[in-house]
């Protein structure tokens, strides 16, 4: 994992536009190289202790938990922040190998603020790079 590449603040629906690169170690979104994503959403399934489903109302991703994250009690309906490696799976929902997950449920304003954070990151950082790429 190349930690010099930023974790992009994205909505789940934006992940469908990500493409592989010749190096296979990174992905690109409109010319922006990345390996990790930063998402927030509601846990909609926890049928398996190693895998959860996250929904941010624009799409669903699978969260692949490892290590200490498996020991925590993750419940359906929790609003969480996730940072992790993004992996495209053909014909299936995308998967995030979780590096960090935090329960934000005690902070009800976080969900409304998240959409503004993603919009701000897009306008300030991603859009100029994407326009330069096109």
Number of C-alpha atoms within 10 A of each C-alpha: 9 10 9 8 13 14 18 21 21 19 22 21 14 11 19 12 9 18 16 15 11 8 7 8 12 20 21 14 18 17 16 18 19 22 20 25 21 22 24 25 26 22 22 17 16 17 11 11 15 14 19 21 21 29 21 21 11 11 16 21 22 20 24 20 21 14 9 7 17 14 11 8 9 16 15 15 15 17 23 20 20 20 21 21 20 23 19 16 9 7 6 9 14 18 21 25 19 22 15 12 17 13 15 17 15 9 9 10 10 18 18 9 11 19 15 12 14 16 17 14 14 17 12 10 13 19 16 11 16 14 10 10 10 7
